Amino acid sequence: MRILIAYNSRGGNTKQVAESLQRALAQAGAEVDIAEVTAGTVEEVCGRVGEADAVLAGFWCDKGTCTAEMDELLAHLGGKRVFLFGTAGFGGAPEYFDRILSGVRAKLPDGAAYAGGAMCQGRMGEGVRRRYEAMLEQNPGDARVQGMIANFDAALAHPDADDLDRIAAAAREALGL
């Protein structure tokens, strides 16, 4: 099976998942190609879709969905078996990840065969924590902002080995490897 892993990563979390998937699927016997999707590479990566039997499309969560570059790639996946994977700063709730995957899945064109998807939490940049701290300074004791800071701190350890193994197992199962 020829697999293209096409991913879009801002802070390195999704890249880490993509590289872990590449290793796991190659060990399972697949021929795996990997490519980063950016504004400068999206056209070239879209051109590589035709060579693959399946495409694993990875994204970082940008305001509850994927980026415009990933939107463009998804539009080229008609006739392909597709597995979605992603990372999001907020995590822990499978329902949240399911909602994100559902929204991104809706961007697939007719004829794309959705094989499944998996997500995990990913660490966020330090500027996010500073923004949360400034919010807390404005509203001391705000439980919502305190929760956001606690989530930020929990996200620092992700993606971890369990996240990577879980996503690789989901991809192998979805692809029959």
N, C-alpha and C positions, 0 to 999 in steps of 0.2 A: 504494500500500500504506500502510495506517495502522499505525503502530508506537507502542507504549507502551514507554518505557524507564523501568522502576521500579527504583530502586536504594536500597540501605541503606549508609551510609558513616559510619564513626566518625572517622577521621583525615583525611578528604578525598581519599584515594586513589581510592576507588570512584566518588566524585562526579566526579573528574577524568576517569576513563575514561568514565563515563556522558555527560558533556558533550562529550567527543571523539566518541563514538558518535553523539550527536545531530547534530553538525555533519556528520560523514561520511555518515550515512544521508540527511540532508536534501539534501546535495549530489548524492546518487545518485538523488534524485527521490521519496523517501518523505515522507509526512506524519508528522512525529515529534512526539509528546507526551512530556514527561519529568516524573517525579514522584519525590520522595524518600519512602521508606518509613520511618516512625518509629512509635513507639507511638501518637503522637497523630494520625497520618495514614493508618495502614494501612487502616482501614475505607473512607476516601474513595478511596484509590488502588485498592483492590479493586473499587470501584464503577465505575472508569474502564476496567477490563479489557474489558468487553463492547464497547466502541467500537473496539477494536484488532483488526487482522488477525493481528498477531504481538506478542509481549511479550518484551522483553529484560529479564531479571531479574538485577540486579547486587547483589553482596554483598561484605562484607569477611569474611574468614575468622576465625571465632570458635571456637577450640579444634577446628579441623579441619572446620568446617561453617558454615552461615549462622546468622543470629540468629532468635529466635522471631518477630519481626515479618516477616522474609522467609519463614519457614515458613508463616505465615498467608496471605501473598500467594500463595505457590506453590500452596496448597490451592485457590485460586480460578481456576487456569489450565486446568481441563478444557476440551477443545475448542479450545484455542489452540495456535498454533505458538510454541515457546519456545526462546530462545537464552539460555544462562546465561553470565554473566561475573563475574569476581571478582578481588580482590586479597588477597594473603597476605604477611605479613612474611617468612616463610621462602620462599625461591624458588630458582629456578635449575634444579630438577629437574622435567622434564615429568611424570614419574611421580607426583610429589607433587601437582601441580596436577590431573592426571587422577583421582587418588584422591578429592580434594576434590569435583571436578565430578561424579564418579560418585555420591558420597554425597548431594549436593544434588539431583541428577537423580532419585534414588530417592524424593524427597519429592514429586515431581510426581504429580498425580492421574491415574487412568486417563482416557484420552481426550486428554491433553495430548500434542502432537506435539513431541518433542525435536528441535530443528533443529541443535544443536551447542552448543559452549561454548568459552571461552577465559579464561585467567587470566594475571596477571602479579604480580610482586613489588611490594610497596608499602612505603614508609618506615614506621617505627614511632616511637612517642613516646619521648622522651628518658628517661622513667622505666624503660623496658624495658632500655636500656643500663645505667642505674644498678643495676638488679637483677642483670644479668649481671656487672657489675663487683664487686658484693658477693659473688656466688657465687664468682668467681675469687679474691677476697680470702680466702674461707673455704678454698678448695682451689687454692692457687697451682700453676700449671703444668697445670691440668686442660685437656686438649686439647679436650674436648667444649665446655666453656664458652668457650675461646678461639675455637672455630669459631662459636659463637653470636654472639660479639662481632664477628667478621669478617663474618658474615652481616648483622648489624645495620648495620654500616658500608656494606656493599655495597647494602643496601636504601635508603639515603638518596637514591640517584639515581633511584629508581623511584616511580611509573611514568614512564618516559622516552618520547621520541618514537617509538622503535622499538616499545615495548610498545603504545602507543596505535595506531600504524599496523597492527600485527599483529592486534590484537583487532578493529579496524574492518574489516580485510580478511576475517577469519574470519566476522564478522557479515554482511557484504555477500554473501559466498559462500553462507552458510547460508540467507539469505533470497532469494537469486537477484537481487540488486541490482547 
